[in-house]
Amino acid sequence: MVTLENIVNGMIKYIDTEIMPHLSGVKKIGLATYVGLAVPNANAMFEKYSKNTAIDILNVIDEQNNIDIDKIYRAVIPMFEDGHKELVKIPLITEFKIDKNDIEMMYKYITEG
């Protein structure tokens, strides 16, 4: 189990380490701005969506608002076992593909705290 803070910090580390070095110019500035504006809203978005029935049925958030990242990882990683890559689009900023290695890095950064 991890906290929302672990997830936010882990994803920031993933973006800083794995995505930002591959961007330049306006795309780099755009993504840095997007992340800088999105992070302060993480708690409000978590509160909003964690109470949603579609999220509640997944049983990945406990009573203390800890998130079962292991359960999420076990559900996601099989989709990438065959070398599958998934396109991630951040409108007006950039797009990139993620694969199993990216999922494993995200998991590592999140669980490291």
C-alpha positions as CSV (number, residue, x, y, z in Angstrom):
1,M,0.0,0.0,0.0
2,V,1.2,3.5,-0.8
3,T,-0.1,7.0,-0.2
4,L,-1.2,9.5,-2.9
5,E,1.9,11.4,-2.0
6,N,4.0,8.3,-3.0
7,I,2.2,8.1,-6.3
8,V,2.6,11.8,-7.1
9,N,6.3,11.8,-6.1
10,G,7.0,8.6,-8.0
11,M,5.3,9.9,-11.1
12,I,7.2,13.2,-10.9
13,K,10.4,11.2,-10.6
14,Y,9.4,9.1,-13.7
15,I,8.6,12.2,-15.7
16,D,11.8,14.0,-14.7
17,T,14.0,11.0,-15.3
18,E,12.4,9.1,-18.2
19,I,10.4,11.7,-20.3
20,M,11.9,15.2,-19.8
21,P,15.4,14.3,-21.1
22,H,13.8,13.3,-24.4
23,L,11.9,16.6,-24.8
24,S,13.2,20.0,-25.8
25,G,12.0,23.5,-26.3
26,V,8.2,24.2,-26.1
27,K,7.4,20.5,-25.4
28,K,9.7,20.4,-22.4
29,I,8.4,23.8,-21.1
30,G,4.8,22.6,-21.8
31,L,5.1,19.4,-19.8
32,A,6.9,21.0,-16.9
33,T,4.1,23.6,-16.8
34,Y,1.4,20.9,-17.0
35,V,3.0,18.9,-14.2
36,G,3.5,22.0,-12.1
37,L,-0.1,23.0,-12.4
38,A,-1.5,19.5,-12.0
39,V,0.3,18.4,-8.9
40,P,-1.4,20.8,-6.5
41,N,-4.7,19.5,-7.7
42,A,-3.8,15.8,-7.0
43,N,-5.5,15.7,-3.6
44,A,-8.8,17.2,-4.9
45,M,-8.9,14.9,-7.9
46,F,-8.2,11.9,-5.6
47,E,-11.0,12.9,-3.3
48,K,-13.4,13.4,-6.2
49,Y,-12.6,10.1,-8.0
50,S,-11.8,7.8,-5.1
51,K,-15.5,8.1,-4.1
52,N,-16.7,7.1,-7.6
53,T,-18.5,3.7,-7.7
54,A,-16.3,2.6,-10.7
55,I,-13.2,3.1,-8.6
56,D,-14.7,1.8,-5.4
57,I,-15.6,-1.6,-7.0
58,L,-11.9,-2.1,-7.8
59,N,-11.1,-2.3,-4.1
60,V,-7.7,-0.6,-4.4
61,I,-8.2,2.1,-1.8
62,D,-8.5,1.3,1.9
63,E,-10.2,3.3,4.7
64,Q,-7.1,5.4,5.3
65,N,-6.9,6.3,1.6
66,N,-3.9,4.1,1.0
67,I,-3.7,2.7,-2.6
68,D,-2.9,-0.9,-3.3
69,I,-0.2,-0.3,-5.9
70,D,0.7,-4.0,-6.0
71,K,-2.8,-4.9,-7.0
72,I,-2.9,-2.2,-9.7
73,Y,0.6,-3.3,-11.0
74,R,-0.5,-7.0,-11.2
75,A,-3.6,-6.0,-13.2
76,V,-1.6,-3.8,-15.6
77,I,1.7,-5.6,-16.3
78,P,0.2,-8.6,-18.2
79,M,-1.0,-6.2,-20.8
80,F,2.6,-5.3,-21.6
81,E,4.1,-8.8,-21.5
82,D,4.1,-9.4,-25.3
83,G,6.1,-6.3,-26.0
84,H,3.0,-4.1,-26.4
85,K,3.5,-0.4,-26.4
86,E,0.7,2.1,-25.5
87,L,0.5,5.6,-26.8
88,V,0.1,8.3,-24.2
89,K,-1.0,11.7,-25.4
90,I,-0.9,15.0,-23.5
91,P,-2.9,17.3,-25.7
92,L,-1.0,20.3,-27.1
93,I,2.2,19.2,-25.4
94,T,3.5,15.8,-26.5
95,E,2.9,12.1,-27.0
96,F,5.0,9.1,-26.2
97,K,4.8,5.3,-26.0
98,I,5.1,3.3,-22.8
99,D,6.0,-0.4,-22.5
100,K,6.6,-2.9,-19.8
101,N,9.9,-1.3,-18.8
102,D,8.1,2.0,-18.3
103,I,5.4,0.3,-16.1
104,E,8.2,-1.3,-14.0
105,M,10.0,2.0,-13.6
106,M,6.8,3.8,-12.5
107,Y,6.1,1.0,-10.0
108,K,9.7,1.2,-8.7
109,Y,9.6,5.0,-8.3
110,I,6.2,4.9,-6.6
111,T,7.1,2.1,-4.2
112,E,10.5,3.7,-3.3
113,G,8.6,6.6,-1.8
